Amino acid sequence: MPVALVTGGGTGIGRAAAVALRDAGFTVVVAGRRREPLESVEGAVAVPTDVRDSEAVAALFAEVDRRFGRLDVLFNNAGVNAPAVPLEELDLDAWRAVLETNVTGAFLCTQEAFRLMKRQEPRGGRIINNGSISAYVPRPLSAAYTASKHAITGLTRSTSLDGRAYDIACGQIDIGNAATDFTERMRTAGALQPDGTTRVEPTIDVEHVGRAIVYMASLPLDANVQFITVMATQMPFVGRG
């Protein structure tokens, strides 16, 4: 069976992706900082990991290699947000935490995936990055998160280019308002809009995201979904800003 690794795999989008990949016939490894949510993903191998820590990331991929001898799909999903405060009031530590998790963590995992995918037989594999609609347009008071997701788009493009020679494909999924704990506030209290109002926004079942990731992951390596957007049809995206 093909082997897939999902970071941030214990909750939300990561958990949905892990379950969908497992149900599609992948052997799944889930990584994240908290052991309990990881171990609740039935049928997956749980490896607690802080993706900001290069040694921890190296140990994660060494464990995947030891157990399975290869990696076919990496879903770079681990991510955090910063408090929604005016840009000039954003604490530097909060900025760093977002960039270190969302960007540096994805970079470190991509590096290790390259090392394993280049030497395994058959060679190659696929990396899927979790972008966001914020990779295109921001929400108010989201400078750190928006900057991190724009950076992910650059990482996706560079990874896709640099991986060509080694049969490593890379694509990005940009998600709008999947129903997770992360978006609970949007569908209950509402979300701040660019005009200063707060409005409840529609969400979609996170299982739709899982199915999209399975589609991307299941393609042969001579085909790639470079970018895909999965979103609530009536959310304020087109025309947002």
Order of alpha helices (4+ residues) and beta strands (2+ residues): beta-alpha-beta-alpha-beta-alpha-beta-alpha-alpha-beta-alpha-beta-alpha-beta-beta-alpha-beta
